[in-house]
């Protein structure tokens, strides 16, 4: 109302437990991340962000340029973004989970939490742990078995390809759910294209079986130790992995009687 001071917006003390959102290089930062970004033709100055993941500046849509695109997407400019490591206190139950996991890992005499988890990021009410792949299986088993954690269910395993020019451009994203405590946690493993191998979690979470097969099929990420890593969507003799950024946009031409429609990245000439 006019004449009155507007009340400042506050962030809930306890984060939500929804499954949506994103924490990768194209996501939005929380209070502990870098400041707001101004989009437009002016220069964008951002603080240096040192973390386990890196971002890539984007120009245009789908990587297409100089083809007469009249949609307006050709002028799209997005600066590079990488999620900043969050600092404690994380808020809500997040600190409790980190403390309990730290204690559980110490009890079995293996690598500590700081060695297993390269970065902790809290973004849009969700927590993501960027995990060293060498410790992924042990960490997942600890999260499942410890009475104070009880992440009993793996609700999904998916892949991300952030494109060329980004260190460790392939990510494996594992979503865990604690039905006991009604909590969700995301584990991410960053990989190089030249060494796209990640330990399989099927021995810990049997539901990861088909999820890992789909991630292999679409992104070409090899899950070492998987009982039967075969294609699940594409034919067995298919060449390539369709959700890689290097895969041709649109895949193959669509054939009709007496006509053929080329892939989208080849139909940009407006004449």
Secondary structure, DSSP 8 states (H G I E B T S, - for coil): -TTS--------SS----S----STTS---TTS------SSS--------SS-----EESSTT--SS---SSGGG-EE---------S---TTHHHHHHHHHHHHHHTTS--HHHHEEEEEEETTEEEEEE-GGGHHHHHHHHHH-TTT---EEEEEEEEE--TTSTT-EEEEEEEEETTTTEEEEEEEEE-GGG-EEE--TTT-TTHHHHHHHHHHHH--EEET-S----SSS-TT--S-TTSTTS-TT-S-EEETTEEE--GGG-----
